[in-house]
Amino acid sequence: MESKSKLKKEILPFSLILIASGFRIIPHPPNFAPLTAIALFGGATFENRILAIFVPFLAMLISDAIIGFHSTMWAVYISFGLIALVGGAYLRKQNKFKNILIATLASSFSFYLITNFAVWLTSGMYPHTIAGLIQCYIFGLPFYRTTTLELFGISIVGDLVFTLSLFGAYRLAEKMLPSTVRKF
């Protein structure tokens, strides 16, 4: 009976992640995607640590199969695995607005660092020197901004919108359907 209760409490996070992953395959502004939110939220809400990483990875894998893969996908998956661990370690017990905001911004920045490092390491576009790495990070900036939002702009806005939406929906469910949600 207890395992049915635990399973019942995993359905809402799974459903919210599934809905959020759908936003990856519908038309959206570049880099305005739910992946950081999915990883943070999955890490924070799934009681089972394996599910906390597996469900966000599965959501990414399914949507990647639709939109396409690229040569540095391994770095993307490492990034989101680490972000899910941050969600589990930092937000599982302390998911106040300030902590969600800090975790989201740190996750956005770490994703930028890890994925651009992978481009520098594997693409052959940059010399394998400190200057080449710095050049790669500088040239990676346009992928995180638009003409109206500077620096990480649209990427961070997307991360914040989706993360706050997932955690907000979960909080609302905690109040409206307490028996179906694991309390933070």
C-alpha positions in Angstrom: 0.0 0.0 0.0 2.9 2.4 0.8 4.4 1.9 -2.6 1.1 2.8 -4.3 1.1 6.0 -2.2 4.7 6.8 -3.3 3.9 6.1 -6.9 0.8 8.3 -6.7 3.0 11.2 -5.5 5.4 10.7 -8.4 2.7 11.1 -11.0 2.4 14.9 -10.7 6.1 15.7 -11.1 6.2 13.2 -14.0 3.2 14.9 -15.6 4.5 18.4 -15.2 7.9 17.3 -16.7 6.1 15.7 -19.6 4.1 18.9 -20.3 7.2 21.1 -20.0 9.2 18.9 -22.4 6.4 19.5 -25.0 7.5 23.1 -25.0 10.8 22.0 -26.6 9.1 20.7 -29.7 6.7 23.5 -30.4 7.9 26.7 -32.0 9.6 29.0 -29.5 12.3 31.7 -29.4 15.9 30.3 -29.6 17.1 29.1 -26.2 13.8 29.7 -24.5 13.5 26.1 -23.4 12.3 24.2 -20.3 15.4 21.9 -19.9 17.0 23.6 -16.9 13.6 23.8 -15.2 12.9 20.1 -15.9 16.3 19.1 -14.4 16.0 21.3 -11.3 12.3 20.4 -10.7 12.9 16.6 -11.3 15.9 16.7 -8.9 13.8 18.5 -6.2 10.5 16.7 -6.5 11.2 13.0 -7.1 11.7 11.1 -3.9 13.5 8.4 -5.8 17.0 9.7 -6.8 17.1 7.5 -9.9 13.8 8.9 -11.1 15.0 12.4 -10.3 17.7 12.1 -13.0 16.1 9.5 -15.3 12.8 11.2 -15.9 14.4 14.6 -17.0 16.9 12.6 -19.2 14.0 10.6 -20.7 12.1 13.8 -21.5 15.2 15.3 -23.1 16.0 12.1 -25.1 12.4 11.9 -26.5 12.4 15.6 -27.5 15.9 15.4 -28.9 14.8 12.4 -31.0 12.2 14.7 -32.5 14.3 17.9 -32.9 17.7 16.3 -33.6 21.0 15.4 -32.0 24.4 17.1 -32.3 28.0 16.2 -31.5 28.1 17.8 -28.0 24.9 16.2 -26.7 27.0 14.4 -24.1 27.9 17.8 -22.6 24.2 18.8 -22.5 23.3 15.6 -20.7 26.2 16.0 -18.2 25.0 19.6 -17.6 21.5 18.6 -16.9 22.5 15.6 -14.8 24.5 18.0 -12.6 21.5 20.4 -12.6 19.2 17.6 -11.4 21.7 16.8 -8.6 21.6 20.5 -7.6 17.8 20.4 -7.6 18.0 17.3 -5.3 20.7 18.6 -3.0 19.8 22.3 -2.8 16.1 22.6 -3.5 14.6 19.4 -2.2 14.4 20.8 1.4 14.9 24.5 0.8 12.8 25.4 -2.2 11.9 28.9 -1.2 11.7 31.5 -4.0 15.2 32.9 -3.3 16.7 29.4 -3.5 14.9 28.5 -6.7 16.1 31.8 -8.2 19.7 31.2 -7.2 19.7 27.6 -8.3 18.2 28.6 -11.7 20.7 31.3 -12.3 23.6 29.0 -11.2 22.3 26.2 -13.5 22.0 28.5 -16.5 25.6 29.7 -16.0 26.9 26.2 -15.4 25.2 25.0 -18.6 26.8 27.8 -20.6 30.3 26.9 -19.1 30.0 23.1 -19.6 28.5 23.1 -23.1 30.9 25.8 -24.4 33.8 24.0 -22.9 32.7 20.9 -24.9 32.6 22.9 -28.1 36.1 24.2 -27.4 37.3 20.7 -26.6 35.8 18.8 -29.5 34.9 21.1 -32.4 38.3 22.0 -33.7 37.1 25.6 -34.2 39.3 27.0 -31.4 42.9 26.4 -30.4 43.3 24.3 -27.3 44.8 27.2 -25.3 43.4 29.4 -22.6 43.0 32.1 -25.3 41.1 29.6 -27.5 38.8 28.7 -24.5 38.1 32.4 -23.8 37.4 33.0 -27.5 34.9 30.1 -27.4 33.1 31.5 -24.4 32.9 34.9 -26.0 31.6 33.5 -29.3 29.1 31.4 -27.4 27.5 34.5 -25.9 25.2 35.3 -28.9 23.5 31.9 -28.4 22.3 33.2 -25.0 21.1 36.6 -25.9 18.9 38.5 -28.2 19.0 42.1 -29.4 16.7 43.1 -26.5 18.1 41.1 -23.7 21.8 41.3 -22.9 24.3 38.5 -21.9 22.3 35.4 -21.1 19.0 37.2 -21.7 16.5 34.9 -23.4 18.1 31.7 -22.0 17.9 32.9 -18.4 14.4 34.3 -19.0 13.3 30.9 -20.3 15.0 29.1 -17.4 13.3 31.4 -14.9 9.8 31.3 -16.5 9.8 27.5 -16.8 11.4 26.8 -13.4 9.0 29.1 -11.6 6.1 27.7 -13.5 6.9 24.1 -12.6 7.5 24.9 -8.9 4.5 27.2 -8.8 2.2 24.5 -10.3 3.6 22.0 -7.8 2.9 24.4 -4.9 -0.6 25.0 -6.1 -1.2 21.2 -6.2 0.2 20.9 -2.7 -2.5 23.3 -1.5 -5.3 22.0 -3.7 -4.6 18.2 -3.7 -2.3 17.5 -0.7 -2.8 13.7 -0.8 -1.4 13.5 -4.3 1.8 15.5 -3.7 4.9 14.8 -1.7 5.4 17.8 0.7 8.7 19.6 0.4 
